[in-house]
C-alpha cells in the first residue's frame, strides 16, 4: 500500500506541480484539450509506470490512453519531464518509452480480435 501512496504522489506531481515549470505550449495543449480529465487515476498510474518506470499497461487502460489522444499523451509526458523531480531521467529514453507505450496500446485497441 505504501507504494500506492508513492505513485499517487507522483501522479499528483505529474498532473499539477509540473504546471509551474511547463512550457506555455504544453500547458495550452493540455488546457485546450482537457487532457487532465480524460483518464481515471488507476489508468494514469499504469501509464505512468509503463513510461517512467518498469511496468505494463492493461488493455482497459490502453483504451483510456488511446481515448486521451496522442496530442494529450505527448503534452503530458513532456510536461512531466520538465518537472525537476525527473531531472535525472533521460528525456530521450522516456520519449521512446512513451512512443512505445502509445504504439503498443494503439495496436492492442485496433486489434481485430478485440472487436470480434
HUFEN-V890458 format. One record per backbone hydrogen bond with DSSP energy under -0.5 kcal/mol. CO is the residue of the C=O (numbers start at 0). NH is the residue of the N-H. E is the energy in kcal/mol with one decimal. If there is no record, write none. Layout:
<<CO;NH;E> <CO;NH;E>>
This chain:
<<0;4;-1.7> <1;5;-1.9> <2;6;-2.7> <3;7;-2.7> <4;8;-2.3> <5;9;-2.3> <6;10;-2.5> <7;11;-2.4> <8;12;-2.3> <9;13;-2.9> <10;14;-2.4> <11;15;-2.5> <11;16;-0.7> <12;17;-1.8> <15;18;-2.0> <16;19;-1.2> <16;20;-0.5> <17;20;-0.8> <17;21;-1.4> <22;26;-2.4> <23;27;-2.7> <24;28;-2.3> <25;29;-2.7> <26;30;-2.7> <27;31;-3.1> <28;32;-1.8> <29;34;-2.0> <30;33;-1.3> <33;36;-1.6> <34;37;-1.2> <39;43;-2.2> <40;44;-2.6> <41;45;-1.9> <42;46;-2.7> <43;47;-2.7> <44;48;-2.7> <45;49;-2.3> <46;50;-1.8> <47;51;-3.4> <47;52;-0.5> <48;52;-1.3> <52;54;-0.6> <57;61;-2.4> <58;62;-2.1> <59;63;-1.6> <60;64;-2.7> <61;65;-2.9> <62;66;-2.1> <63;67;-1.7> <64;68;-1.2> <68;72;-2.6> <69;73;-2.8> <70;74;-2.2> <71;75;-2.8> <72;76;-2.1> <73;77;-2.6> <74;78;-2.4> <75;79;-2.2> <76;80;-2.2> <77;81;-1.0> <78;81;-0.5> <79;82;-1.6> <82;85;-2.0> <83;86;-1.7> <85;88;-1.7> <88;90;-0.8> <89;93;-2.5> <90;94;-2.9> <91;95;-2.2> <92;96;-2.4> <93;97;-2.6> <94;98;-2.5> <95;99;-2.5> <96;100;-2.7> <97;101;-2.5> <98;102;-3.0> <99;103;-2.7> <100;104;-2.4> <101;105;-2.9> <102;106;-2.5> <103;107;-2.2> <104;108;-2.9> <105;109;-2.4> <106;110;-0.5> <107;110;-0.6> <110;113;-1.3> <110;114;-0.8> <111;115;-0.9>>
